[in-house]
Amino acid sequence: MAWTEVPVDVEPPAAGTVLLTGIPGSGKSTVAAALAARFAASAHIEVDALQELIVSGGRWPSPDGDEEADRQIFLRARNACLLADSFAAAGFLPVIDDVVVRRAHLHFYRTTLTAGPLHRVVLAPGAAKARERNLARDKRLTTDWSFLETAMREELADEKTWIDSADLTVAETVDAILSATGLTPTGP
């Protein structure tokens, strides 16, 4: 077989995409990696890693209202959607982790992702627990983002899958996500 004949996409594609969201420190990256590990073919798309691909001109989100940083939030989301659609078409379940607290941001994901159903899951351990987790991890944030909890609860209140993971282990949180989404692990 010649290289030009190697198929990338498969039938059937992955069973949709998981968007795991919550405020910083809610456990998104850890849980997303553990969730992806439950499947034989999966990809963890960490949106912060996409931001880090910007070598020059990158702007991280700021509580001060930075228009360019806000634009880059949507650039990151667009690139996450492109990757997710590509992985899903190739048979890999994409698990995106991103801080999505605004309705417009979630709407962007809903309208941009094309691969199967979008399984939206909000990790909500509470602002105090998220702050505690942030202080205990290597990737420490210099800004206290706990105020996003209020915005997220107001703007995304009608999302059906909220998981209070404050007292759950990572494995228990993954189990709760699987139960809520109906996704069936295929195991590595």
Beta strands, then each sheet from edge to edge (+ up, - down):
strand 1: 17-21
strand 2: 42-46
strand 3: 93-98
strand 4: 118-123
strand 5: 162-163
sheet 1: 2+ 3+ 1+ 4+ 5+
end
